[in-house]
Amino acid sequence: MQYRHLGRAGLQVSELSFGSWVTFSNQADSKLAADIMSAAYEAGVNFFDNAEVYAGGKSEEVMGAALKQLGWRRSSYLVSTKFYWGLTDGVNERNTLNRKRLLEGINGSLKRLQLEYVDLVFCHRPDPTTPIEETIWAMHNIIESGKAFYWGTSEWAASEIVQAIDLAERHHLHKPVMEQPQYNMFDRKRFSGDYVRFYKEYGYGSTTWSPLASGLLTGKYKGGIPKDSRAALKGYDWLQDRMTDKERLAKVDALQPIANELGCTLPQLAIAWCLKNPFVSTVITGASRVEQVHENMKAIDVAPKLTSEYLARIDEIFGFNEKNEEDD
C-alpha cells in the first residue's frame, strides 16, 4: 500500500480506502463490518469513510461498534463523516448546512461512532440557502473544538469551493482542503475543465467514491440485475435503469479484453484506472464480504501496468476527449 498526501495537507491517506455506504447495516452487521475493516486495515488501509445519512445513522453505529471491537490505536486510522441531508424532517434539520445543524450533527456522529473526534468532516452537498460564511465559521469551530481535524466538500462546484477557500483565508479560518467527488470511467467531470486548474492552483485533495460506478463496471449486470446486487436492494431501485442501459453495458464489455491482457478482473481494472489520476488522494472502495476486500486491494498491482497506451484505449471506449472535456 502506498500513501498519498491529502492535497497539500500534511495528512497522508492510503491510496485505497474503505467506505461504508450501502453495506453497513444494510448488508453487514458490526461483526461482519469488523471482519471487513480488519481485512482492509491489514492490507494497509488507514482511511474509513462514513456519513451521518448512511442507513439513517445506523452505518455510523455499525462502524463505531466495529472499531470498539477491533481496538486499534486511534492514531493509526482515519475516520470521516458528512453532513447535509440530516436524519429527521425538522425545518432546521434536513438539507442544510446551517450552524445549528452542523454543530448538532458532529455531536450526534461522534456518539454513534463512539469516538472523541473524526479526522475528516465533509459538507455532503452545497447549501444555496445558507450563507457560505455561516457554514465556514461552523466548520472552523468544529475543528477548533477538536471534534475534527480537516474539513472539506462533496460534490460542490469548483466556483463554490474557490469561494469557500477565499473567504476562509480572508478571515483566517480553517479552510476546506479536500473534495469527495464521484469518479470512475463513466463519471469524470469533477476532474476536468475548471477542476483541473482548481486542483493545481489550490492543491485540493480528493477522496473519490464509486470507482465501480455502483457496480456497473464489475460486469455483473450483463445478464440483468442479480438478486444480491446493490440495484436489487430496497431503496436503490433508482439504479436499475442505469445498470441495464445497453450502451453503458457495451462499454463495460469492451473493457474485458484489456482486463484479460493485464491479467486482472474488471473491478480491479476500474479501481486501478482511478489510481492513475495524480489529483486523486485516495479511492474509496466498498465491500460486503472479506473476499471482496482482498480482490479490490489487488488493484494496487494493476495500476503500474496501466500504460498510456492502455489509458488511451479506455478513453476511446468511453468516448473521452480531453480537449472537449476541458472546453465544457
N, C-alpha and C positions, 0 to 999 in steps of 0.2 A: 504494500500500500504506500502510495506517495501522498504527501500533504501539500496543500496549496494555501497561500495567504488569502484571506477574505478581502480581495481587492488590495487596497493599500493599508488595511488594518494589520496590526501585529498578530492577530489571531490566525492560527492555521487549522484548516479543516481537512479531513480525509477526502481524497478525490472522489470516492464513492461514499455516500452516507445512506442512512435508512430513515424512511418516513412511515408514519402510522396511518395515513389517510386510507379509508375504506376498510382496511384489515382489522385494526384493533377494535375490539368489542363486536364488530360485525362478523368477523371470521376467526378472531383469535382472542382467547381469554388471557388472563395475566400469566398463567403458567406457560402457555404456548408462546406468548409475547416474550417472556424471559428467555425461552429457548432460542427464539429467532434473534433477539437482540444480542444474546451471548455469542451466537454464531457470527454475527456481524462484527461485534467487538473483538473477537478472537482473530478475525481477518484484518483488523487494523482500523475499522470504522470508529470514529470518535464523535460523530455528529448524528443526533437523533431528532428528527423533525416532528412537530405536532402542531395542533391548533385548537383553540377553545371550541370551535364549532364542530370538529370531527366527532361524529357519533354523538352529537349533542352533549359534549363534555366527557363522555364515557371513555373516549380514546385516551384522554389525559389520565383518567383514573386507572386504566389498564397499564399504561406506561409507568405511572407512579408506583403501582403495586409491584410491577416487574423490576423496577430499579431498586426498590426496597429489598426485594428478594435476592437480587444479584449482589448488592452491597459493594459496588465498585467505589474506588476512591473518587470523590466528587470532582477533583481537579483533572481527572483523566478523560472526561467526556463532556460533550456539549449538548444542551437541550434547547429547543426553541418552542415558542408558541406564537399565536397570531390572533389579532382582534379586528373585528368589523361587524360580522353578522349577528353576534350575540346568541344567547341561549333562550331568551324569552321574548314576548311580543310587546313589552313595555315601550312607551314612546321614546324614552331615552336609553333603551337597552338593545335596540336592533338597528343594523345598517347605519352605524355611526362611529365616528372617531372623536366624539366629544370628550372633554377632560374627565367627566364623571364616569363614563363608560370604560375608558382606558384604565383609570386608577382602580376601579372596582374589578375590572376584568383581570388585571395582573394578580390581584389578591386571590381571586377565585381559581385561576390556573395553578398558582403555587400550592394552594390547598389540595387540589385534585392530583397534582404531580408529586405531592409530599416533598417539595423542595423549598429551600430558602431563597433560591434565585434561579432564573433561567439565564442562559448565556446570550441568546438572541431572541429578540421580540420584533414581530413584524406588524405593520398596518396592512391587514389582509387584502384590502381594496381601498382605492381613494374615496374620500367622502366630500362631495362637492357642496354639501350643506353646512359643513363646519369650517370655520376659518382655519387655514392651514397653520397659522401662528398658534392657535389653541392646541392643535394636535402636536406640533413640535414641542411646545412647552410641556405638555403632559408626558411625552416620551422622554424628554430631558429629565423631568422629575422622577420618572420610573428608574432611570439609570442612576441618578444622583442618590436615590434611596437605597441602592444596592440590590434591587429586585431584578435587574437585568444589566448586562454589560454592554451590549450593542443593539442598536435598533435599525430597522430597515423597512422596505416597502415590498409589496407583492402585487404584480400586475398594474403598476402605475405607469402612466405615460412619461416619456422622457422629460417633457416640459414640466410636469408636476414634481418629478424628483429633483430636477435642477432648481426649481423654485424653493423646495424644502431645504436643499443644501445651502443655497444662497442666504435664505432667511436665518437659518441656524448659525451660519458663520457670522452674519451681521450682528446677531445678538449674543454671540459667544456661547451658544448652546451646543449640546451634543447633537451632531448631525447624523442623518441616516448614512449607512456605509454599505448596505447590500440590498439587492433586489431578489425576489423569488419569482421568476417567470416560468411559464410553461416552455419547454424547449425539447423538441425532437425533430425528426426528419420532416414531419408534416408542418410543424409549428415553429417558425424561425424568426418571426417578425421582430421580437424583442432583442435580437442580436443583429439587426440590420438597420439601414437608414440612420436616423438620428441617434439610435442606441450605440452604434459603433463609436462615433465621436464622443458620446457621453461616457462610455466605459474607459476610453483612452484618456480623456481630459480630467475626469473626476476620480478615476481609479476605483470605481464602484465594484464591489464584489457581487457574486451571484450564487444562489443555491437553487439550482434548476429542478423542476418537477416534471413528472410524466415522460420520462425518456422513451417509454414504450407506447406512447400515445394511448394510454388507458388499456393497453394490452393488444391493440391492433397490430403493432409491429412484431408481436410474437408469432404471428401466422396462425394462431389457434382459431381465428374466426373465419377461416377459409370455407369451412363446411357449415357455417351457421353459428348460432350463439350457444356455446356449451353451457350445461346446467350449472356448473361450478365456477363460471366466469363472472367477472365484475359486472358485465352488462346484464346478467341474469339476476343480480341482487335487487331486493326491494328498494325502491327509491333511485335506482340507477338506470331505469328504462330509457332515460333521455339519451343514453349512449348507443342504443340499439341501431338507430338509423346510420350513425357514423360507422359502426362496426360491420355493417352489411353493405356499405357503399361499394359498388363493383369497381369503380375507378381507383379507389384507395386500396382495395384488396389486390388489384392487379399490380400496383406499385410494390406492395409487400412481396408478392410472388416474384417480382423481378429482382428482388434482393437476394433470393435464395442462392443463385449461382455465386454471388460474391461471398456469402457466408460459407458455402462449400469450399471455395478456393482458400479461404482463411482458416478453415477447419474449426468453425465456431457455429453456435446457434444464432438464430435471428435476434433473440433478445440480447445476447452478448454483443452482436454487431451494432445494434441500436444504441446500447449504452456506451460502447467504445466510441461510436461516432460523436456522441455528446462530449466525451472527454477530449476530443481533438480541438475544441474551441478554446483558445487561450484566455477568453474572458470568463470562462466557467470556473468557479472556485470549487464547487462540488456538485455531483449529480446525485439527486435523491432517488434511491431505489426503494421498491416495496417488495413484500413477500408475505405469503400466508402459510408458508412451510419452510422449515430449516433448509431443505434441499434447494429451494429457490434462492436462498441467500448464497449458498455455495456456488450455484450456477452463475448468479449475477456477478459475483466477485471475479470470476474468470475473465470478465470484460477488460480487466486491467492488462491482461496479457495480450489481448486482441488489439488494443489501441495502437501500440507501436507498429503493428503490421499494416495499419491503415495509411498507406502512402497517398501522395497527392493524386496519383492515378486512380486509386480506388475511390477517393473522395469525389473526384470529377465524375466517375461513373454513377455514384449515388446521386449527385446533383442532377445529372441528366435524367435519371429515372424519375425524380421528383419535379422536373421542370424548373429547377432553381437556376436563376441567372443573377449573379452577384451584382452586376451593374444595375439591372432592373430593380432589384431589391433596395439598393441604395437610393434610387430615384423615387421610391414610393413615399 
